[in-house]
Structures are given as structure tokens and as C-alpha cells.
Amino acid sequence: MTGAIRPLVAGNWKMNGLTAQLAEAQSVRNGLGAPPPVDVMICPPATLITPLMLTLKGSGVLVGGQDCHSEPCGAFTGDVSAEMLADAGATTVIVGHSERRAMHGELDRIVRAKAEAAHRAGLIAIVCVGETAGERAAGLTEEVVHRQLAHSLPDAATAANTVIAYEPVWAIGTGLTPTAADVARVHASIRERLQARFPGEGARMRILYGGSVKPSNAAELLAIDHVNGALVGGASLKASDFLGIVAAYKA
């Protein structure tokens, strides 16, 4: 964990959550107690952004979106723009998640355009990168991650408007996690690339780890150098699990 960088623990609810799920968010609010030494964020479905923002108002817990279109408006039925997310109360948006890349065919250039849209709307972009099981088996992890970083990050990315999330695709929702040494190697490699491309800013950008993060492994993962927080999937749906991950920073 890099002490000079304030960590972020962000929960990605994915396509989960009806109004009743707001009770879990209220439990997160109640369970945090004193302000933690970490930024806490929940990214619900777009339908819950405004009610979640109202539920969490005054708590310090941030609200983010899960995706956005690259255009501010237009004939794009079913899509949501970054400006709409900001208008609903979001401060951040996830772009380039592996599920979007795999299921919706999103290429690096599309991810980059969405990150640029987030910046245009005044949102922080959480840009996801990560390798598949096949790429890992072929020894291509760092090559894949470096390519995604090079082509998915806007030139105007700064520590204030951009967060990187390393999520090995094979670990998402599988219960599998890389070893601490694997995570340390990839995160150090990402930091090196960020510092080379964004002098000054790259040293301060937050790099999150995602992929089957849970209370039982959070302390080990979040203590690794250049791991500045977590992007949490399934474990963020239950307040007790999510709070258990946040609590790794209080240990």
C-alpha cells in the first residue's frame, strides 16, 4: 500500500439491486462510523444512482456509475451519457470493465472515448485493464495490460480524474486470486508505465486491484505495494462483506 496515496474501495453492484438493496447501502453508512482512512464508493445500476446518493448524503460515501456512452446526447436508445450520470449525482464512472469488453465488444479506443467523456462531464474515470485466462497461460499478462493502458487512457489523464483498476479476467467472480507476488509484479509494472507516460501524475494515480476480493483476503491484497484500494464485485452487495474489506485499512 502506498502511504502517500489515499486508497479507494469501490463496490461494483453490476446488474444487481432493486430499491430494497438501498438497505444494504444504509448499513454500509451505519457501519462505517468514524470517517475511515480510505475513500468508499458504491457503483449501483443507473436506476439507483439518485436514490443511493440521497441515502448516502452527508456520509462521505461516494456514488459512481458502471458505464457511459462516449457522446453527451443523441439517438442512442438505452445508453446513458456521462453528463446524465453526473446529473443523477454520480462523481465517477467505471469504463472498460472486462464484462463490457467481452460481452459488448468494447475495444481500447472505445474505452478511451468513454474515459474522455467522463472527464468532459467532470467525472472520475475508473479505467479497467486485465488479462484473460488464456493470455495469462501464454505469459502475456503484462503485454496485454500495457497495451490496454497505452490505448485506453486519454492523454489528459491525471491523478485527480483517472483511476486504474487491474482486474485479471480469470479471477472475476471465480473465487480465484493471483498470488501476492503476481499482483505486486503487475501493479509495479502498471506504475512504471504510468510514471513514464504521465510524469508527476503517474506516481500519484490510484491503482486498484479487483478480482474476487473479499474480507478474508483483503488485508493481504491491500497491503501490497502500488495497490491503492480495491474494485469489489460480489462482496460489495452485502454490507458486512463490503465493510470487512474497508476494515482492512483499519487493521
C-alpha distance (Angstrom), angle and dihedral (degrees) to the residues before:
residue distance angle dihedral
M1 . . .
T2 3.80 . .
G3 3.78 107.6 .
A4 3.81 96.2 -156.9
I5 3.81 92.3 58.9
R6 3.80 118.8 72.0
P7 3.81 106.5 -127.9
L8 3.79 125.3 -125.6
V9 3.79 126.9 -149.4
A10 3.80 108.7 -167.4
G11 3.79 125.4 -176.8
N12 3.81 118.5 -147.8
W13 3.81 108.5 -159.3
K14 3.83 91.0 -174.7
M15 3.84 112.2 -167.6
N16 3.78 93.2 -18.1
G17 3.77 131.4 105.3
L18 3.77 138.8 69.3
T19 3.78 122.9 -169.2
A20 3.81 90.3 -76.3
Q21 3.81 89.2 64.9
L22 3.80 88.6 70.4
A23 3.81 86.6 79.2
E24 3.82 88.5 68.4
A25 3.79 89.6 52.2
Q26 3.80 89.5 50.8
S27 3.80 88.0 52.0
V28 3.80 89.4 52.4
R29 3.78 89.1 51.9
N30 3.80 92.2 48.7
G31 3.80 93.6 44.2
L32 3.77 96.7 52.4
G33 3.79 93.1 68.1
A34 3.79 108.6 169.2
P35 3.80 114.5 28.6
P36 3.83 107.1 -80.0
P37 3.82 122.2 -130.6
V38 3.80 88.4 -110.6
D39 3.79 138.3 63.5
V40 3.81 112.0 -107.1
M41 3.80 123.0 -155.9
I42 3.79 138.0 175.3
C43 3.81 121.6 -158.4
P44 3.82 107.5 -163.2
P45 3.81 129.5 175.3
A46 3.80 111.0 -69.7
T47 3.82 90.3 -106.0
L48 3.81 90.1 65.6
I49 3.80 101.3 42.7
T50 3.81 96.7 97.5
P51 3.83 97.4 40.8
L52 3.80 90.2 45.1
M53 3.78 90.9 50.0
L54 3.82 88.9 52.7
T55 3.82 91.5 47.2
L56 3.79 91.4 52.2
K57 3.81 98.2 38.0
G58 3.77 111.3 138.2
S59 3.81 93.7 10.3
G60 3.79 97.6 97.8
V61 3.81 90.8 -124.0
L62 3.79 109.0 133.4
V63 3.81 127.2 -137.1
G64 3.79 124.3 -142.3
G65 3.78 140.7 177.4
Q66 3.79 127.3 -119.8
D67 3.80 100.6 -136.2
C68 3.80 142.1 -11.8
H69 3.78 140.4 -162.2
S70 3.78 117.8 -108.9
E71 3.82 93.4 -125.6
P72 3.82 123.3 72.7
C73 3.82 93.3 -133.7
G74 3.79 142.1 -22.2
A75 3.79 146.0 105.8
F76 3.81 96.8 -31.0
T77 3.79 104.7 127.3
G78 3.79 113.3 -150.0
D79 3.79 95.6 9.2
V80 3.81 127.0 117.1
S81 3.79 123.7 -145.7
A82 3.78 126.0 -139.3
E83 3.79 88.2 -116.1
M84 3.81 90.0 56.4
L85 3.80 90.6 51.4
A86 3.79 91.0 50.8
D87 3.80 90.6 47.1
A88 3.83 89.5 52.8
G89 3.81 91.3 54.1
A90 3.81 104.7 -92.5
T91 3.79 120.4 140.9
T92 3.80 97.2 -173.3
V93 3.79 141.9 27.8
I94 3.80 133.0 -156.9
V95 3.81 114.1 -130.9
G96 3.78 131.0 -179.3
H97 3.79 97.1 21.5
S98 3.80 109.8 171.7
E99 3.81 90.6 -115.5
R100 3.79 89.6 58.0
R101 3.79 91.9 45.1
A102 3.83 93.2 48.5
M103 3.82 103.3 34.4
H104 3.80 99.0 35.2
G105 3.80 100.4 31.9
E106 3.78 94.5 -119.1
L107 3.79 110.4 175.8
D108 3.79 125.4 -157.9
R109 3.81 91.4 -98.2
I110 3.80 90.3 56.0
V111 3.79 91.1 48.9
R112 3.79 89.5 50.3
A113 3.81 91.6 50.8
K114 3.81 89.9 51.1
A115 3.80 91.4 49.5
E116 3.80 88.8 50.8
A117 3.82 88.7 50.2
A118 3.79 90.0 52.2
H119 3.80 90.5 53.1
R120 3.79 90.6 46.7
A121 3.80 89.6 56.1
G122 3.79 93.3 46.2
L123 3.81 94.2 -106.7
I124 3.78 128.5 135.0
A125 3.81 111.1 -116.9
I126 3.81 118.3 -139.3
V127 3.81 100.7 -157.9
C128 3.81 113.9 -160.6
V129 3.79 125.3 -148.8
G130 3.79 132.4 171.3
E131 3.78 147.0 131.0
T132 3.80 131.9 -104.1
A133 3.80 124.3 -121.7
G134 3.80 90.5 -101.1
E135 3.79 92.8 50.8
R136 3.79 90.4 48.4
A137 3.80 92.1 49.9
A138 3.80 89.3 51.3
G139 3.80 91.3 53.1
L140 3.81 92.5 -113.1
T141 3.82 100.0 123.4
E142 3.79 98.3 114.0
E143 3.80 93.9 37.4
V144 3.81 90.7 54.5
V145 3.79 94.1 44.5
H146 3.80 92.3 47.4
R147 3.82 91.3 50.7
Q148 3.80 91.8 49.5
L149 3.80 91.3 48.8
A150 3.79 92.5 48.7
H151 3.80 95.2 50.4
S152 3.83 103.5 29.0
L153 3.81 100.4 50.7
P154 3.81 119.5 81.4
D155 3.79 117.7 -127.6
A156 3.80 88.4 -120.0
A157 3.81 93.6 59.0
T158 3.80 114.0 134.4
A159 3.78 136.5 174.1
A160 3.80 87.9 -101.2
N161 3.81 98.6 52.3
T162 3.80 104.5 30.1
V163 3.80 137.4 56.6
I164 3.81 124.3 -178.2
A165 3.80 120.5 -141.8
Y166 3.79 118.2 -164.4
E167 3.78 107.8 -156.7
P168 3.80 116.6 169.3
V169 3.79 100.3 -144.0
W170 3.80 93.5 -140.7
A171 3.84 90.3 59.1
I172 3.81 98.3 51.0
G173 3.78 110.5 110.3
T174 3.81 92.9 -17.8
G175 3.79 100.2 99.2
L176 3.82 88.1 -121.6
T177 3.79 121.5 120.3
P178 3.79 133.2 -177.0
T179 3.78 117.3 -110.6
A180 3.79 117.8 -91.9
A181 3.80 87.7 -108.4
D182 3.82 91.1 53.9
V183 3.80 92.1 50.4
A184 3.80 91.7 46.0
R185 3.81 91.6 51.7
V186 3.80 95.3 49.2
H187 3.79 94.9 43.5
A188 3.80 91.5 48.8
S189 3.79 88.7 50.1
I190 3.81 91.1 50.2
R191 3.81 90.7 49.3
E192 3.79 90.5 51.3
R193 3.80 91.7 52.1
L194 3.81 92.7 46.6
Q195 3.79 92.7 50.1
A196 3.78 91.7 49.1
R197 3.80 94.6 50.3
F198 3.80 99.0 34.9
P199 3.82 107.8 34.5
G200 3.79 109.9 -154.3
E201 3.80 94.4 0.0
G202 3.80 95.5 60.3
A203 3.79 92.2 61.2
R204 3.81 90.3 57.5
M205 3.81 101.9 41.6
R206 3.78 114.5 113.9
I207 3.80 115.8 -117.6
L208 3.79 112.8 -162.3
Y209 3.78 126.9 -163.2
G210 3.80 118.7 -137.9
G211 3.78 133.2 177.0
S212 3.81 123.5 95.7
V213 3.80 94.0 -18.4
K214 3.80 109.8 172.0
P215 3.82 138.2 159.4
S216 3.80 92.1 -91.7
N217 3.82 95.2 58.5
A218 3.81 102.2 24.9
A219 3.80 97.2 93.7
E220 3.81 92.5 54.1
L221 3.80 95.4 43.8
L222 3.79 96.8 43.7
A223 3.81 92.8 50.0
I224 3.82 92.7 61.6
D225 3.81 117.1 110.3
H226 3.81 113.1 -96.1
V227 3.81 92.4 14.4
N228 3.79 101.4 121.7
G229 3.78 98.7 177.0
A230 3.78 141.3 -47.9
L231 3.78 141.4 -81.1
V232 3.80 101.6 -145.0
G233 3.79 125.2 -160.8
G234 3.80 123.4 176.8
A235 3.80 94.9 6.4
S236 3.82 90.3 61.4
L237 3.82 91.9 65.7
K238 3.80 92.4 71.3
A239 3.81 115.8 58.8
S240 3.80 94.8 -145.9
D241 3.81 92.4 54.1
F242 3.80 93.8 44.3
L243 3.80 91.8 48.0
G244 3.80 88.7 48.6
I245 3.80 89.5 59.1
V246 3.80 92.8 46.8
A247 3.81 88.2 49.5
A248 3.81 89.6 63.3
Y249 3.80 85.5 81.0
K250 3.79 91.9 55.5
A251 3.79 94.9 53.4
